[in-house]
């Protein structure tokens, strides 16, 4: 193994992205699946936070002004959740955050952040 750190029971585990090293480790330590599951979940959370940070870093005065203008427009044909998503989408520089009227707010917000960050999670 090229790099490794101590595992919970004193054994060594890989730290890099070499799939072969991870396969050898998992074959030798079947109880390590829970550890890997936690690592995957944490990596997904880190990627989501990175996308939000990247989208926020792209915000400038034009987006802030567009957000303020959208707030002033008030709630129109959308419900309260749709209204706030519409306002926030302007802050993130995205004109149409929802792909369909039936889309859930969570996935709509995720799509908006991904588009603003220029990535797909």
DSSP file (Angstrom, degrees, kcal/mol; ACC not computed):
  #  RESIDUE AA STRUCTURE BP1 BP2  ACC     N-H-->O    O-->H-N    N-H-->O    O-->H-N    TCO  KAPPA ALPHA  PHI   PSI    X-CA   Y-CA   Z-CA
    1    1 A X              0   0    0      0, 0.0     3,-0.1     0, 0.0    12,-0.0   0.000 360.0 360.0 360.0 138.9    0.0    0.0    0.0
    2    2 A X        +     0   0    0      1,-0.3     2,-0.4     0, 0.0    12,-0.0   0.939 360.0   6.1 -75.6 -47.1    1.3    3.4   -0.9
    3    3 A X  S    S+     0   0    0      2,-0.0    12,-0.7     0, 0.0    13,-0.4  -0.983  71.3 163.4-134.5 146.6   -0.3    5.4    2.0
    4    4 A X  E     -A   14   0A   0     -2,-0.4     2,-0.3    10,-0.2    10,-0.2  -0.990  17.4-158.2-157.6 157.6   -2.2    4.2    5.0
    5    5 A X  E     -A   13   0A   0      8,-2.3     8,-2.8    -2,-0.3     2,-0.2  -0.896  43.0 -77.0-132.8 166.2   -3.3    5.3    8.4
    6    6 A X  E     -A   12   0A   0     -2,-0.3     6,-0.3     6,-0.2     5,-0.1  -0.412  44.4-143.4 -69.2 132.4   -4.3    3.4   11.5
    7    7 A X    >   -     0   0    0      4,-5.6     3,-2.1    -2,-0.2    -1,-0.1  -0.339  36.8 -87.5 -86.0 172.9   -7.8    1.8   11.4
    8    8 A X  T 3  S+     0   0    0      1,-0.3    -2,-0.1     2,-0.1    -1,-0.1   0.752 127.5  44.9 -58.0 -27.3  -10.0    1.6   14.5
    9    9 A X  T 3  S-     0   0    0      2,-0.1    -1,-0.3     3,-0.0     3,-0.1   0.172 126.1 -92.6-105.4  19.2   -8.6   -1.7   15.7
   10   10 A X  S <  S+     0   0    0     -3,-2.1    -2,-0.1     1,-0.3     2,-0.1   0.266  90.6 118.9  93.4 -12.6   -4.9   -0.8   15.1
   11   11 A X        -     0   0    0     -5,-0.1    -4,-5.6     1,-0.1    -1,-0.3  -0.384  67.2-104.9 -81.3 166.9   -4.6   -2.2   11.6
   12   12 A X  E     -A    6   0A   0     -6,-0.3     2,-0.3    -3,-0.1    -6,-0.2  -0.680  32.4-171.8 -95.1 146.4   -3.8    0.0    8.6
   13   13 A X  E     -A    5   0A   0     -8,-2.8    -8,-2.3    -2,-0.3     9,-0.1  -0.955  30.5-100.0-131.2 153.6   -6.2    1.2    6.0
   14   14 A X  E     -A    4   0A   0     -2,-0.3   -10,-0.2   -10,-0.2    -9,-0.0  -0.321  25.1-170.4 -68.2 155.4   -5.6    3.1    2.7
   15   15 A X        +     0   0    0    -12,-0.7    -1,-0.1   -11,-0.0   -11,-0.1   0.517  59.5  74.7-119.9 -13.9   -6.2    6.8    2.6
   16   16 A X  S    S-     0   0    0    -13,-0.4    -2,-0.0     2,-0.1     6,-0.0  -0.013  91.3 -98.6 -90.1-164.8   -6.0    7.5   -1.1
   17   17 A X  S    S+     0   0    0      4,-0.0     2,-0.8     5,-0.0     3,-0.1   0.115  71.3 131.5-104.8  19.5   -8.3    6.9   -4.0
   18   18 A X     >  -     0   0    0      1,-0.2     4,-1.8     2,-0.1     3,-0.2  -0.646  42.4-161.7 -76.8 109.6   -6.6    3.7   -5.3
   19   19 A X  H  > S+     0   0    0     -2,-0.8     4,-2.4     1,-0.2    -1,-0.2   0.842  86.9  57.8 -62.5 -35.5   -9.5    1.3   -5.8
   20   20 A X  H  > S+     0   0    0      1,-0.2     4,-2.2     2,-0.2    -1,-0.2   0.915 106.0  48.9 -62.9 -42.5   -7.2   -1.7   -5.7
   21   21 A X  H  > S+     0   0    0     -3,-0.2     4,-2.3     1,-0.2    -1,-0.2   0.902 111.6  49.7 -63.4 -40.4   -5.9   -0.9   -2.3
   22   22 A X  H  X S+     0   0    0     -4,-1.8     4,-2.8     2,-0.2    -2,-0.2   0.877 108.9  52.6 -67.0 -36.8   -9.4   -0.4   -1.0
   23   23 A X  H  X S+     0   0    0     -4,-2.4     4,-2.4     2,-0.2     5,-0.2   0.930 110.0  47.8 -62.9 -45.0  -10.5   -3.8   -2.5
   24   24 A X  H  X S+     0   0    0     -4,-2.2     4,-1.9     1,-0.2    -2,-0.2   0.930 113.4  48.9 -60.7 -44.6   -7.6   -5.6   -0.7
   25   25 A X  H  X S+     0   0    0     -4,-2.3     4,-1.7     1,-0.2    -2,-0.2   0.928 112.4  46.9 -60.8 -47.2   -8.5   -3.8    2.5
   26   26 A X  H  < S+     0   0    0     -4,-2.8     6,-0.2     1,-0.2    -1,-0.2   0.857 111.1  51.6 -67.2 -35.4  -12.2   -4.7    2.3
   27   27 A X  H  < S+     0   0    0     -4,-2.4     3,-0.3     1,-0.2    -1,-0.2   0.881 114.1  44.2 -66.4 -36.9  -11.4   -8.3    1.5
   28   28 A X  H  < S+     0   0    0     -4,-1.9     2,-0.3     1,-0.2    -2,-0.2   0.747 123.0  36.6 -78.5 -24.0   -9.1   -8.6    4.5
   29   29 A X    ><  +     0   0    0     -4,-1.7     3,-2.1    -5,-0.2    -1,-0.2  -0.714  62.0 174.8-132.4  80.8  -11.5   -6.8    6.8
   30   30 A X  G >  S+     0   0    0     -2,-0.3     3,-1.1    -3,-0.3    -1,-0.1   0.779  80.0  62.5 -60.6 -26.7  -15.2   -7.6    6.1
   31   31 A X  G >  S+     0   0    0      1,-0.2     3,-0.6     2,-0.1     4,-0.4   0.463  82.6  83.1 -78.0   1.7  -16.4   -5.6    9.1
   32   32 A X  G <>  +     0   0    0     -3,-2.1     4,-2.3    -6,-0.2    -1,-0.2   0.488  61.8  92.7 -82.8  -2.6  -15.0   -2.5    7.5
   33   33 A X  H <> S+     0   0    0     -3,-1.1     4,-2.5     1,-0.2    -1,-0.2   0.897  83.5  52.4 -58.7 -40.5  -18.1   -2.0    5.4
   34   34 A X  H <> S+     0   0    0     -3,-0.6     4,-2.0     1,-0.2    -1,-0.2   0.900 108.4  51.4 -62.9 -39.9  -19.7    0.3    8.0
   35   35 A X  H  > S+     0   0    0     -4,-0.4     4,-2.1     1,-0.2    -1,-0.2   0.934 111.2  46.8 -61.0 -46.3  -16.5    2.4    8.0
   36   36 A X  H  X S+     0   0    0     -4,-2.3     4,-2.4     1,-0.2    -2,-0.2   0.873 108.4  56.2 -65.6 -37.2  -16.6    2.8    4.2
   37   37 A X  H  X S+     0   0    0     -4,-2.5     4,-2.3     1,-0.2    -1,-0.2   0.906 108.3  47.7 -60.9 -41.5  -20.3    3.6    4.3
   38   38 A X  H  X S+     0   0    0     -4,-2.0     4,-2.5     2,-0.2    -1,-0.2   0.907 110.3  52.4 -65.2 -41.4  -19.6    6.5    6.7
   39   39 A X  H  X S+     0   0    0     -4,-2.1     4,-2.1     2,-0.2    -2,-0.2   0.897 109.7  48.9 -61.8 -40.6  -16.8    7.7    4.5
   40   40 A X  H  X S+     0   0    0     -4,-2.4     4,-2.1     2,-0.2    -2,-0.2   0.936 111.3  49.3 -64.5 -46.5  -19.1    7.7    1.4
   41   41 A X  H  X S+     0   0    0     -4,-2.3     4,-2.2     1,-0.2    -2,-0.2   0.908 112.1  48.4 -60.2 -42.6  -21.8    9.6    3.3
   42   42 A X  H  X S+     0   0    0     -4,-2.5     4,-2.5     1,-0.2    -1,-0.2   0.874 109.1  53.2 -66.4 -36.6  -19.3   12.2    4.5
   43   43 A X  H  X S+     0   0    0     -4,-2.1     4,-2.2     2,-0.2    -1,-0.2   0.891 108.8  49.6 -65.4 -38.7  -17.8   12.6    1.0
   44   44 A X  H  X S+     0   0    0     -4,-2.1     4,-2.3     2,-0.2    -2,-0.2   0.929 111.4  48.7 -65.4 -44.9  -21.3   13.3   -0.4
   45   45 A X  H  X S+     0   0    0     -4,-2.2     4,-2.5     1,-0.2    -2,-0.2   0.912 111.1  50.7 -60.6 -42.4  -21.9   15.9    2.3
   46   46 A X  H  X S+     0   0    0     -4,-2.5     4,-2.4     1,-0.2    -1,-0.2   0.904 109.8  50.1 -62.0 -41.3  -18.6   17.5    1.6
   47   47 A X  H  X S+     0   0    0     -4,-2.2     4,-2.1     2,-0.2    -1,-0.2   0.895 110.7  49.5 -65.2 -39.8  -19.4   17.7   -2.1
   48   48 A X  H  X S+     0   0    0     -4,-2.3     4,-2.0     2,-0.2    -2,-0.2   0.916 111.9  47.9 -65.6 -42.3  -22.8   19.3   -1.4
   49   49 A X  H  X S+     0   0    0     -4,-2.5     4,-2.7     1,-0.2    -2,-0.2   0.893 109.7  53.5 -64.3 -38.7  -21.2   21.9    0.9
   50   50 A X  H  X S+     0   0    0     -4,-2.4     4,-2.7     1,-0.2    -1,-0.2   0.912 107.4  51.4 -61.2 -42.3  -18.6   22.6   -1.8
   51   51 A X  H  X S+     0   0    0     -4,-2.1     4,-2.5     2,-0.2    -2,-0.2   0.913 111.2  47.0 -62.7 -43.1  -21.3   23.2   -4.4
   52   52 A X  H  X S+     0   0    0     -4,-2.0     4,-2.7     2,-0.2     5,-0.2   0.934 113.1  48.7 -64.2 -45.6  -23.1   25.7   -2.1
   53   53 A X  H  X S+     0   0    0     -4,-2.7     4,-2.3     1,-0.2    -2,-0.2   0.904 112.1  49.1 -61.1 -41.3  -19.8   27.4   -1.3
   54   54 A X  H  X S+     0   0    0     -4,-2.7     4,-0.9     2,-0.2    -1,-0.2   0.922 112.1  48.3 -64.2 -43.6  -18.9   27.6   -5.0
   55   55 A X  H >< S+     0   0    0     -4,-2.5     3,-0.7     1,-0.2     4,-0.4   0.910 112.3  49.0 -63.5 -41.7  -22.4   29.0   -5.8
   56   56 A X  H >< S+     0   0    0     -4,-2.7     3,-1.6     1,-0.2    -1,-0.2   0.884 104.8  58.7 -65.2 -37.9  -22.1   31.6   -3.0
   57   57 A X  H 3< S+     0   0    0     -4,-2.3    -1,-0.2     1,-0.3    -2,-0.2   0.740 101.5  56.5 -65.7 -20.6  -18.7   32.7   -4.1
   58   58 A X  T << S+     0   0    0     -4,-0.9    -1,-0.3    -3,-0.7    -2,-0.2   0.559  83.9 109.7 -85.2  -8.7  -20.1   33.6   -7.6
   59   59 A X    <   +     0   0    0     -3,-1.6     2,-0.2    -4,-0.4    33,-0.1  -0.422  40.6 160.3 -71.5 140.8  -22.7   36.0   -6.1
   60   60 A X     >  -     0   0    0     31,-0.2     4,-2.1    -2,-0.1     3,-0.3  -0.764  56.4 -71.4-142.2-170.2  -22.2   39.6   -6.6
   61   61 A X  H  > S+     0   0    0     -2,-0.2     4,-2.9     1,-0.2     5,-0.3   0.861 124.9  58.4 -61.6 -37.3  -24.2   42.9   -6.6
   62   62 A X  H  > S+     0   0    0      1,-0.2     4,-2.2     2,-0.2    -1,-0.2   0.923 109.8  44.6 -58.9 -40.7  -26.2   42.0   -9.7
   63   63 A X  H  > S+     0   0    0     -3,-0.3     4,-2.3     2,-0.2    -1,-0.2   0.892 112.8  50.8 -69.0 -38.7  -27.5   38.9   -8.1
   64   64 A X  H  X S+     0   0    0     -4,-2.1     4,-2.4     2,-0.2    -2,-0.2   0.921 111.8  47.5 -64.4 -43.1  -28.2   40.6   -4.8
   65   65 A X  H  X S+     0   0    0     -4,-2.9     4,-2.5     2,-0.2    -2,-0.2   0.898 111.0  51.3 -64.8 -40.2  -30.2   43.3   -6.6
   66   66 A X  H  X S+     0   0    0     -4,-2.2     4,-2.3    -5,-0.3    -1,-0.2   0.893 110.0  50.4 -63.6 -39.2  -32.1   40.7   -8.6
   67   67 A X  H  X S+     0   0    0     -4,-2.3     4,-2.3    23,-0.3    -2,-0.2   0.932 110.9  48.2 -62.5 -47.2  -33.0   38.9   -5.3
   68   68 A X  H  X S+     0   0    0     -4,-2.4     4,-2.1     1,-0.2    -2,-0.2   0.899 111.8  50.0 -62.2 -40.9  -34.2   42.2   -3.8
   69   69 A X  H  X S+     0   0    0     -4,-2.5     4,-1.7     2,-0.2    -1,-0.2   0.898 109.7  50.7 -63.8 -40.7  -36.3   43.0   -6.9
   70   70 A X  H  X S+     0   0    0     -4,-2.3     4,-0.9     1,-0.2    -2,-0.2   0.895 108.7  51.9 -65.7 -38.9  -37.8   39.5   -6.8
   71   71 A X  H >< S+     0   0    0     -4,-2.3     3,-0.7     1,-0.2    -1,-0.2   0.913 108.4  51.7 -60.4 -42.0  -38.7   40.0   -3.2
   72   72 A X  H 3< S+     0   0    0     -4,-2.1    -1,-0.2     1,-0.2    -2,-0.2   0.831 100.0  63.3 -64.8 -31.6  -40.4   43.3   -4.0
   73   73 A X  H 3< S-     0   0    0     -4,-1.7    -1,-0.2    -5,-0.1    -2,-0.2   0.803  97.8-158.6 -63.0 -28.2  -42.4   41.6   -6.8
   74   74 A X    <<  -     0   0    0     -4,-0.9     2,-0.3    -3,-0.7    -1,-0.1  -0.020  33.5 -32.1  76.5 177.6  -44.1   39.5   -4.0
   75   75 A X        +     0   0    0      1,-0.1     5,-0.1    -4,-0.1     4,-0.1  -0.532  66.2 164.0 -72.2 131.2  -45.9   36.2   -4.2
   76   76 A X        -     0   0    0     -2,-0.3    -1,-0.1     3,-0.1     7,-0.1   0.444  66.2 -19.5-115.0-107.7  -47.7   35.8   -7.6
   77   77 A X  S    S+     0   0    0      5,-0.1     2,-0.2     2,-0.0    -2,-0.1   0.391 115.9  85.4 -88.3   4.1  -49.0   32.5   -9.0
   78   78 A X  S    S-     0   0    0      1,-0.1     2,-0.0     2,-0.1     0, 0.0  -0.662  79.5-112.6-105.4 160.1  -46.8   30.4   -6.7
   79   79 A X     >  -     0   0    0     -2,-0.2     4,-2.5     1,-0.1     5,-0.2  -0.220  47.0 -87.6 -77.8 179.4  -47.2   29.1   -3.2
   80   80 A X  H  > S+     0   0    0      1,-0.2     4,-2.1     2,-0.2     5,-0.2   0.899 128.7  48.3 -59.0 -43.5  -45.0   30.4   -0.3
   81   81 A X  H  > S+     0   0    0      1,-0.2     4,-2.2     2,-0.2    -1,-0.2   0.920 112.7  48.1 -63.3 -43.4  -42.3   27.8   -0.9
   82   82 A X  H  > S+     0   0    0      1,-0.2     4,-2.5     2,-0.2    -1,-0.2   0.865 108.6  55.4 -64.0 -36.4  -42.2   28.5   -4.6
   83   83 A X  H  X S+     0   0    0     -4,-2.5     4,-2.3     2,-0.2    -2,-0.2   0.937 110.1  44.3 -61.3 -48.2  -42.1   32.2   -4.0
   84   84 A X  H  X S+     0   0    0     -4,-2.1     4,-2.9     2,-0.2     5,-0.2   0.875 112.6  51.6 -68.4 -36.1  -39.0   31.9   -1.8
   85   85 A X  H  X S+     0   0    0     -4,-2.2     4,-2.6     2,-0.2    -1,-0.2   0.917 109.3  51.5 -64.5 -40.7  -37.3   29.5   -4.2
   86   86 A X  H  X S+     0   0    0     -4,-2.5     4,-1.2     2,-0.2    -2,-0.2   0.924 112.8  45.5 -60.0 -45.0  -38.0   32.0   -7.0
   87   87 A X  H  X S+     0   0    0     -4,-2.3     4,-1.4     1,-0.2     3,-0.4   0.938 114.5  47.0 -64.1 -47.1  -36.4   34.7   -4.9
   88   88 A X  H  X S+     0   0    0     -4,-2.9     4,-2.0     1,-0.2    -2,-0.2   0.846 104.6  61.3 -65.7 -33.3  -33.4   32.6   -3.9
   89   89 A X  H  <>S+     0   0    0     -4,-2.6     5,-3.3     1,-0.2    -1,-0.2   0.878 102.9  51.3 -62.1 -35.0  -32.9   31.5   -7.5
   90   90 A X  H ><5S+     0   0    0     -4,-1.2     3,-1.0    -3,-0.4   -23,-0.3   0.885 106.7  53.8 -66.8 -37.7  -32.3   35.1   -8.5
   91   91 A X  H 3<5S+     0   0    0     -4,-1.4    -2,-0.2     1,-0.3    -1,-0.2   0.871 110.7  46.6 -62.8 -36.1  -29.7   35.4   -5.7
   92   92 A X  T 3<5S-     0   0    0     -4,-2.0    -1,-0.3     2,-0.2    -2,-0.2   0.430 119.4-113.2 -85.5   0.8  -27.9   32.3   -7.1
   93   93 A X  T < 5S+     0   0    0     -3,-1.0     2,-0.5     1,-0.2    -3,-0.2   0.729  75.2 130.4  77.3  21.3  -28.1   33.8  -10.6
   94   94 A X      < -     0   0    0     -5,-3.3     3,-0.3    -6,-0.2    -1,-0.2  -0.941  42.1-164.0-111.9 125.6  -30.5   31.1  -11.9
   95   95 A X  S    S+     0   0    0     -2,-0.5     2,-0.5     1,-0.3    -1,-0.1   0.875  82.4  27.1 -79.1 -37.3  -33.6   32.3  -13.7
   96   96 A X        +     0   0    0      1,-0.1    -1,-0.3    -7,-0.1   -10,-0.1  -0.846  63.0 173.8-129.3  95.9  -35.7   29.1  -13.6
   97   97 A X        +     0   0    0     -2,-0.5     2,-0.4    -3,-0.3    -1,-0.1   0.808  61.6  67.3 -74.9 -29.6  -34.9   26.8  -10.6
   98   98 A X        -     0   0    0      1,-0.1     3,-0.1    13,-0.1    10,-0.1  -0.753  59.8-160.2 -99.0 138.7  -37.6   24.2  -11.0
   99   99 A X  S    S+     0   0    0     -2,-0.4     2,-0.3     1,-0.2    -1,-0.1   0.769  80.9   8.3 -82.8 -27.0  -37.7   21.8  -14.0
  100  100 A X  S >  S-     0   0    0      1,-0.1     3,-1.6     0, 0.0    -1,-0.2  -0.988  73.7-114.9-151.6 154.6  -41.4   21.0  -13.6
  101  101 A X  T 3  S+     0   0    0     -2,-0.3    -1,-0.1     1,-0.3    -2,-0.0   0.802 115.1  53.9 -62.6 -28.3  -44.2   22.3  -11.5
  102  102 A X  T 3  S+     0   0    0      2,-0.0    -1,-0.3    -3,-0.0     2,-0.1   0.472  81.0 119.3 -86.9  -0.8  -44.5   19.0   -9.6
  103  103 A X    <   -     0   0    0     -3,-1.6     2,-0.0     1,-0.1    -5,-0.0  -0.390  69.7-111.3 -68.7 140.3  -40.9   18.9   -8.6
  104  104 A X     >  -     0   0    0      1,-0.1     4,-2.3    -2,-0.1     5,-0.2  -0.332  20.7-119.4 -69.0 151.9  -40.2   18.9   -4.9
  105  105 A X  H  > S+     0   0    0      1,-0.2     4,-2.9     2,-0.2     5,-0.2   0.891 111.0  55.7 -59.9 -40.8  -38.7   22.0   -3.3
  106  106 A X  H  > S+     0   0    0      1,-0.2     4,-2.3     2,-0.2    -1,-0.2   0.943 111.9  41.3 -60.1 -48.4  -35.6   20.0   -2.0
  107  107 A X  H  > S+     0   0    0      1,-0.2     4,-2.5     2,-0.2    -1,-0.2   0.843 113.6  54.8 -70.9 -30.7  -34.7   18.7   -5.5
  108  108 A X  H  X S+     0   0    0     -4,-2.3     4,-2.1     2,-0.2    -2,-0.2   0.917 110.0  45.8 -64.7 -42.9  -35.5   22.2   -7.0
  109  109 A X  H  X S+     0   0    0     -4,-2.9     4,-2.6     2,-0.2     5,-0.2   0.896 112.3  51.6 -66.2 -39.9  -33.1   23.8   -4.6
  110  110 A X  H  X S+     0   0    0     -4,-2.3     4,-2.7    -5,-0.2    -2,-0.2   0.929 110.4  48.5 -62.4 -44.1  -30.5   21.2   -5.3
  111  111 A X  H  X S+     0   0    0     -4,-2.5     4,-2.4     1,-0.2    -1,-0.2   0.896 111.5  50.9 -62.1 -39.5  -30.9   21.7   -9.0
  112  112 A X  H  X S+     0   0    0     -4,-2.1     4,-2.5     2,-0.2    -2,-0.2   0.935 112.2  44.9 -64.3 -47.0  -30.6   25.5   -8.5
  113  113 A X  H  X S+     0   0    0     -4,-2.6     4,-2.6     2,-0.2    -2,-0.2   0.912 113.2  51.2 -64.7 -42.3  -27.4   25.2   -6.4
  114  114 A X  H  X>S+     0   0    0     -4,-2.7     5,-2.4    -5,-0.2     4,-1.2   0.920 111.7  47.1 -60.9 -43.3  -25.9   22.7   -8.9
  115  115 A X  H  <5S+     0   0    0     -4,-2.4     3,-0.3     1,-0.2    -2,-0.2   0.922 113.7  47.7 -65.1 -42.8  -26.6   25.0  -11.8
  116  116 A X  H  <5S+     0   0    0     -4,-2.5    -1,-0.2     1,-0.2    -2,-0.2   0.863 114.8  46.0 -65.3 -35.7  -25.2   28.0  -10.0
  117  117 A X  H  <5S-     0   0    0     -4,-2.6    -1,-0.2    -5,-0.2    -2,-0.2   0.645 109.4-123.9 -81.6 -14.6  -22.1   26.1   -9.0
  118  118 A X  T  <5S+     0   0    0     -4,-1.2     2,-0.3     1,-0.3    -3,-0.2   0.844  75.6  97.2  74.8  33.7  -21.6   24.7  -12.4
  119  119 A X      < -     0   0    0     -5,-2.4     2,-0.4    -6,-0.2    -1,-0.3  -0.866  66.4-128.0-142.8 175.7  -21.6   21.1  -11.3
  120  120 A X              0   0    0     -2,-0.3    -9,-0.1    -3,-0.1    -5,-0.0  -0.965 360.0 360.0-133.8 116.4  -24.0   18.1  -10.9
  121  121 A X              0   0    0     -2,-0.4    -1,-0.1   -11,-0.2   -73,-0.1   0.386 360.0 360.0-106.1 360.0  -24.3   16.2   -7.6
